[in-house]
């Protein structure tokens, strides 16, 4: 919790603190997740051995590739942290009080951000921040509603969504707008989505593997000369050059990836602007397959989630995955910590009695 408070408050209150926190955030997340998993070692080996092997393989293979490429070794933390999130989300459970405190911690920052237009922040970063604060606030209010005393809070939750939407519109943050729209629409349709397993799993595949295909489609559209203007900005506004260059470099080294020390010619810094595509091009196809397998195992296991808090969590996961088509987002801290928190909200809120995977810690000798 101390690490959680540190990452949230220092990352969003001031740009200088954000820059400072960003340098160590991946390492902080790695140590926090490792400590969270320490008490569960025997249980994981007994019940989640395959997943543990995939997590270890992700880190070892990613580091081996970076050593082979003589690249920046710190990049190993991105796929490793995501793999640890997938493993830790099976083991860690939050009680109602801790969920409420965690949601309040994320939501309370809306009081700092909403009264001011923060033009000094990157527009996409500001929009994505509003998206996350809104979801945390909506979750906190839902937890209050579950206590049975505050049924009148539903209009306030709607107001939070509308406010986040218009703030993202004000900032012309199209990736945040996409995430906010996905959150709202999927929450409205959540019961239908979860009623049909193939719809839920299809959406997960679309929002993960689809993000890789999207970069190829984007480059192809640019090559064909297609373009349009949305929110005073062209749809093809520069990412096509970055993604074309990265695809060309990656196809020369598909197994090991290109490493994080690669120098982009089409942009002033090395920024992939797509979470899973970043893992693919930097670490290679084998590491990507391991990360994708872990993500699918984790997200598919949420399909029997029940209750309004769990449904909000799933809609939040959908929103973060959708926004990551245009930004790294859920794969990097502090945003990855939000991703982890949303999965914990789902896992801790209850499942249908017909799902045996929820009993991984039970003694098999017991009836």
C-alpha positions in Angstrom: 0.0 0.0 0.0 2.9 2.4 0.7 4.3 1.7 -2.7 0.9 2.2 -4.2 0.5 5.6 -2.5 4.0 6.6 -3.7 3.4 5.7 -7.3 0.0 7.3 -7.5 0.7 10.6 -5.7 4.1 11.3 -7.0 3.3 10.3 -10.6 0.3 12.6 -11.1 0.6 15.7 -8.9 3.5 17.3 -10.7 5.3 16.8 -13.9 8.8 16.9 -12.3 7.7 14.3 -9.7 6.3 12.2 -12.6 9.6 12.2 -14.4 11.4 11.3 -11.2 9.0 8.5 -10.3 9.0 7.1 -13.8 12.7 6.2 -13.6 12.2 3.8 -10.8 8.6 2.9 -11.1 9.1 -0.4 -13.0 11.6 -1.6 -10.4 9.3 -0.6 -7.6 6.5 -2.6 -9.2 8.8 -5.6 -9.6 9.8 -5.6 -5.9 6.2 -5.0 -4.7 4.8 -7.9 -6.8 7.7 -10.2 -5.7 7.0 -9.5 -2.0 3.3 -10.1 -2.6 4.1 -13.5 -4.1 6.6 -14.6 -1.5 4.0 -16.2 1.0 2.4 -18.1 -1.9 5.4 -20.0 -3.3 4.3 -23.5 -2.3 0.7 -22.8 -3.3 1.7 -21.5 -6.7 3.9 -24.5 -7.4 1.2 -26.9 -6.4 -1.7 -25.3 -8.3 -0.3 -22.8 -10.8 2.9 -24.5 -11.9 2.4 -23.9 -15.6 1.8 -20.2 -15.1 4.8 -19.9 -12.8 7.0 -21.5 -15.5 5.7 -19.1 -18.1 6.4 -16.1 -15.8 10.0 -17.3 -15.2 10.5 -18.1 -18.9 9.3 -14.5 -19.8 11.9 -12.9 -17.6 14.8 -15.2 -18.5 14.2 -15.1 -22.2 13.7 -11.3 -22.2 17.0 -10.8 -20.3 18.8 -13.3 -22.6 17.6 -11.4 -25.7 18.7 -8.0 -24.2 22.1 -9.4 -23.3 22.5 -10.9 -26.9 21.6 -7.5 -28.4 23.8 -5.5 -25.9 20.7 -3.5 -25.1 19.4 -1.6 -22.1 18.8 -4.4 -19.5 16.2 -2.3 -17.6 13.7 -3.1 -20.4 13.3 -6.6 -19.0 11.1 -5.2 -16.3 8.2 -4.3 -18.6 7.3 -7.9 -19.7 8.4 -9.3 -16.3 6.1 -6.9 -14.4 3.2 -7.8 -16.6 3.9 -11.5 -16.2 4.1 -11.1 -12.4 0.8 -9.1 -12.4 -0.8 -12.1 -14.1 0.6 -14.5 -11.5 -0.1 -12.3 -8.5 -3.7 -11.6 -9.5 -4.4 -15.3 -9.0 -3.2 -15.2 -5.4 -3.8 -11.8 -3.9 -7.3 -11.0 -2.6 -8.6 -7.8 -1.2 -11.3 -7.5 1.5 -14.1 -5.0 1.1 -12.4 -2.4 3.2 -9.1 -2.6 1.4 -10.9 -2.4 -2.0 -12.7 0.8 -0.9 -9.4 2.4 0.4 -7.6 1.5 -2.9 -10.4 2.9 -5.1 -10.6 6.0 -2.9 -6.8 6.4 -3.3 -7.1 6.5 -7.1 -10.4 8.5 -7.1 -9.5 11.2 -4.7 -7.0 12.7 -7.1 -9.9 13.9 -9.2 -10.2 16.6 -6.6 -6.7 17.8 -7.6 -7.1 17.4 -11.3 -10.6 18.4 -12.2 -10.7 22.1 -11.0 -7.7 23.0 -13.3 -6.9 22.7 -16.9 -3.4 21.2 -16.9 -2.1 22.4 -20.2 1.5 21.7 -19.1 0.8 17.9 -19.4 0.9 15.9 -22.6 -2.6 15.8 -23.9 -2.8 12.0 -24.2 -1.3 11.5 -20.7 -3.9 14.0 -19.3 -6.8 12.2 -21.0 -5.7 8.8 -19.8 -5.3 10.1 -16.3 -8.9 11.3 -16.3 -9.9 7.9 -17.6 -8.2 6.1 -14.7 -9.4 8.6 -12.0 -12.9 8.3 -13.3 -13.0 4.5 -13.2 -11.5 4.5 -9.7 -14.1 7.0 -8.5 -16.9 5.0 -10.1 -15.6 1.9 -8.3 -15.4 3.7 -5.0 -19.0 4.9 -5.3 -20.1 1.4 -6.3 -18.5 0.0 -3.2 -20.4 2.6 -1.1 -23.6 1.6 -2.8 -23.0 -2.0 -1.9 -23.1 -1.0 1.7 -26.8 -0.4 1.2 -27.0 3.2 2.3 -26.2 5.2 -0.8 -28.4 3.9 -3.7 -28.7 7.5 -4.9 -25.1 7.6 -6.1 -25.8 6.2 -9.6 -26.3 9.7 -11.1 -23.0 10.8 -9.5 -21.3 7.9 -11.2 -22.8 8.9 -14.6 -21.7 12.5 -13.9 -18.1 11.2 -13.3 -18.2 9.4 -16.7 -19.6 12.4 -18.5 -17.0 14.8 -16.9 -14.1 12.5 -17.9 -15.5 12.3 -21.4 -15.6 16.1 -21.8 -12.2 16.6 -20.2 -10.7 14.1 -22.7 -12.6 15.9 -25.5 -11.2 19.3 -24.2 -7.7 17.8 -24.4 -8.3 16.2 -27.9 -7.1 13.0 -26.3 -8.5 10.5 -28.8 -7.0 7.4 -27.2 -8.6 8.4 -23.8 -11.9 9.0 -25.5 -11.8 5.6 -27.0 -11.1 4.1 -23.6 -13.9 6.1 -21.9 -16.4 5.1 -24.6 -15.3 1.4 -24.4 -15.8 1.6 -20.6 -19.3 3.0 -20.8 -20.5 0.8 -23.6 -19.1 -2.4 -22.2 -20.5 -1.7 -18.8 -24.0 -1.2 -20.3 -23.7 -4.5 -22.1 -21.7 -6.4 -19.5 -24.3 -8.9 -18.5 -24.9 -9.9 -22.2 -21.1 -10.1 -22.8 -20.6 -12.4 -19.8 -23.6 -14.5 -20.7 -21.9 -15.7 -23.9 -18.4 -16.9 -23.4 -17.4 -16.6 -27.1 -18.3 -12.9 -27.0 -16.2 -12.2 -23.9 -13.2 -14.2 -25.2 -13.6 -12.7 -28.7 -13.3 -9.2 -27.2 -10.2 -10.2 -25.2 -8.6 -11.5 -28.4 -9.6 -8.4 -30.3 -8.2 -6.1 -27.6 -4.9 -7.9 -27.3 -3.8 -9.6 -30.5 -6.0 -7.0 -32.3 -3.7 -4.2 -31.1 -0.8 -5.8 -33.0 -2.9 -6.2 -36.2 -4.0 -2.6 -35.8 -0.5 -1.2 -36.2 -0.2 -3.1 -39.5 -3.6 -1.8 -40.7 -2.6 1.7 -39.7 0.6 1.5 -41.8 -1.4 0.1 -44.7 -4.0 2.9 -44.6 -1.2 5.5 -44.6 0.5 3.7 -47.6 -2.8 3.9 -49.4 -3.2 7.6 -48.7 -6.3 7.3 -46.5 -6.7 10.0 -43.9 -9.3 12.1 -42.0 -9.5 14.8 -39.4 -11.0 14.1 -36.0 -10.9 16.6 -33.1 -8.7 19.0 -35.2 -6.0 16.4 -35.7 -5.4 14.0 -38.6 -6.0 10.4 -37.9 -2.7 9.5 -39.5 -0.7 12.0 -37.4 2.8 10.4 -37.3 2.4 6.9 -35.7 2.3 5.4 -39.1 6.0 6.4 -39.6 7.0 5.0 -36.3 5.2 1.7 -36.7 6.4 1.3 -40.3 10.0 1.7 -39.2 9.6 -0.6 -36.2 7.9 -3.3 -38.3 10.8 -3.2 -40.8 13.4 -3.4 -38.0 11.5 -6.2 -36.2 11.1 -8.4 -39.3 14.9 -8.5 -39.5 15.1 -9.8 -35.9 11.8 -11.5 -35.1 13.1 -13.9 -32.5 15.2 -11.6 -30.3 13.4 -8.3 -31.1 15.3 -5.0 -31.7 16.0 -4.2 -28.0 15.3 -1.0 -26.2 18.5 0.8 -27.3 17.3 1.0 -30.9 17.4 4.6 -32.1 14.2 5.7 -34.0 14.7 7.8 -37.1 11.0 8.8 -37.2 10.7 10.2 -33.7 12.9 12.0 -31.2 12.6 9.4 -28.5 12.1 5.6 -28.5 8.3 5.5 -27.9 6.3 2.7 -29.5 2.8 4.1 -28.7 1.3 0.6 -28.4 1.6 -1.5 -25.3 1.7 -5.1 -26.7 3.5 -4.0 -29.9 6.2 -2.6 -27.7 6.8 -6.0 -26.1 6.7 -7.7 -29.5 9.3 -5.5 -31.3 11.6 -4.9 -28.3 11.7 -8.5 -26.9 10.8 -10.7 -29.9 8.0 -13.0 -30.8 8.8 -15.7 -28.2 8.6 -13.3 -25.3 5.4 -11.9 -26.8 3.9 -15.3 -27.0 4.6 -16.0 -23.4 3.2 -12.6 -22.3 0.1 -13.1 -24.5 -0.5 -16.6 -23.1 -0.3 -15.3 -19.5 -2.7 -12.4 -20.3 -5.2 -14.7 -22.0 -5.0 -17.2 -19.1 -5.6 -14.4 -16.6 -8.3 -12.5 -18.5 -10.2 -15.6 -19.6 -10.4 -16.7 -16.0 -12.5 -13.6 -15.2 -15.4 -14.5 -17.5 -17.6 -15.9 -14.6 -17.3 -12.7 -12.6 -20.5 -11.6 -10.8 -21.6 -8.4 -9.2 -21.4 -4.7 -10.1 -17.9 -4.1 -8.8 -16.5 -7.0 -10.8 -18.3 -5.7 -13.9 -16.9 -2.3 -13.5 -13.4 -3.9 -13.2 -13.9 -5.8 -16.4 -15.1 -2.7 -18.3 -12.0 -0.9 -16.9 -9.7 -3.7 -18.2 -11.4 -3.4 -21.6 -10.9 0.4 -21.6 -7.2 0.1 -20.7 -6.6 -2.5 -23.4 -8.5 -0.3 -26.0 -6.6 2.9 -25.1 -3.3 0.9 -25.4 -3.8 0.6 -29.2 -2.3 4.1 -29.3 -0.3 4.3 -26.1 1.9 1.9 -24.1 -0.4 2.5 -21.1 -1.3 -0.7 -19.2 2.1 -2.3 -19.8 4.1 0.4 -18.0 3.8 1.8 -14.4 2.1 3.6 -12.8 -0.7 2.6 -15.2 0.1 -1.1 -14.9 -0.6 -0.8 -11.2 -4.1 0.4 -12.0 -4.5 -2.6 -14.4 -3.4 -4.9 -11.5 -5.9 -3.1 -9.1 -8.8 -3.6 -11.5 -8.1 -7.3 -11.9 -7.9 -7.6 -8.1 -11.2 -5.9 -7.8 -12.7 -8.5 -10.1 -11.0 -11.4 -8.5 -12.0 -10.2 -5.0 -15.7 -9.5 -5.8 -17.0 -13.0 -6.2 -17.6 -15.6 -8.9 -20.3 -18.1 -9.8 -20.3 -21.2 -7.6 -19.7 -23.4 -10.7 -16.1 -22.2 -11.3 -13.7 -24.6 -9.6 -10.7 -22.4 -10.4 -11.6 -20.0 -7.5 -10.7 -22.8 -5.0 -7.0 -23.1 -5.9 -6.0 -22.7 -2.3 -8.3 -25.4 -0.9 -7.0 -28.6 0.6 -7.8 -31.3 -1.9 -8.4 -33.8 1.0 -11.4 -31.7 2.2 -14.9 -32.6 0.9 
